[in-house]
Amino acid sequence: MDGHLTTLLTAGVLFLFGTGPIKGFALTLGIGILMTFFTSVLISRAMIFSRLNKGKHLSVWTAATKNLFRNTWIDFIGKRKYAYIISAVLTVISIASIAINGFKYGIDFTGGRNYVVRFDKAVNAEDIEGKLVTIFKTEDGKNSSVEAKTFGNDSQLKISTDYLIDDESLQADQTVEQKLYEGLKTSLPANTTVRDFKAPEKGHVGIISSEKVGPTVADDIKTHGILAVVAALGGIFIYILIRFRKWQFSLGAVAALFHDAVIILGAYSLLHKFMPFNMEINQDFVAAILTVLGYSINDTVIIFDRIREYLREKKSLTLAGLFDDSISSTLGRTFNTSFTTIMVILAIFIFGGDNLRGFMFAMLIGIGFGTYSSIFVASAIAYDFLKTGKEDEVHGKTTSNKEVLASK
């Protein structure tokens, strides 16, 4: 319940602060979470208990996986200082890259012109985008941001570019339309003129709609994106505080989410000049960040829930031993969830279109580091701050950590 509700919270933040397709993505995510509640919490539970109540056998493993992670125990808390060093180094590198290299911002954040263009046949959005990138070069030879997406059907594209966005004159609009025509000429009927292309008759090929996103609107979208991430972090902090009754858990969870977000941003800052696919910071990227935060907090909450359970049941353990037991006992669930999710995202990343690769790349990094941070950042920070509040006040301590390690 806690894991799903925190993800639903991020979907609500996306819907509140997002615009256009982001709202649609948030709505789809929210419906999916609610349906999962219904199937996982109600239907699956009813089916399992119905079978067990009838005395029938129920197996949830195969011969190969029956004992997978069953007897695994790792001293995660004892190794947390190494993880702190790794996370600190990655965070410093990420922040330094953001400060020095900056980002490649998409049209959502810089402003630009959007055109919906109709063709007389099906066209490939990636091929068109590649042609237009060479056309829309600035005077100093740099590539402008260009994006082409199928719009409505295979014979229509939505084309966006920030070429000459700072020039608001009518001449700049005409120049962009002229270059757009030149880049698309080979995909248009042979007798199509510039005039026909700019103002096509009903049902003919050409620009059927256009709009301009000015820098002011782009700044508003950027502000909303930042607010969305901050609101998600704040909402999760409050929710964890209410559910777990200890601010240390909230602090650990939010620190882990901040850690994940900074590393994803750092990766985009470091790699956007080298990767063969688009790594722009746009609304899709904001959606990816918030989706990763939802996934990461889901994983963190599972571990925290086991810690909360063991705080009541295993009063003889030291706090370190209790945390290690909790993390180790959830390794199977963590591995299965992360592995299956990464397989799906990797398939989309490899076989999906170029327009999806930037989004999927953020998801791959986020899920990898989200799994890592749930164990080595969120849990470790919660432990250190709980420890400073005296272990004896957290739960009765009668066994030393050294004895726990020896018994394991």
Secondary structure, DSSP 8 states (H G I E B T S, - for coil): -HHHHHHHHHHHHHHHH--THHHHHHHHHHHHHHHHIIIIIIIIHHHHHHHHHTT-------TTTTTTTTT----TGGGHHHHHHHHHHHHHHHHHHHHHH---B-HHHH-EEEEEEE-SS---HHHHHHHHHHHSB-TTS-B--EEEEE-SSTTEEEEEE-TTTT--SHHHHHHHHHHHHHHHGGGS-TT--HHHHHS--TTSSEEEEEEEE-HHHHHHHHHHHHHHHHHHHHHHHHHHHHHHS-HHHHHHHHHHHHHHHHHHHHHHHHHTTT-SS---BSHHHHHHHHHHHHHHHHHHHHHHHHHHHHHHH-TTS-HHHHHHHHHHHTHHHHHHHHHHHHHHHHHHHHHS-HHHHHHHHHHHHHHHHHHHHIIIIIHHHHHHHHHHT-HHHHS---S-HHHHHHH-
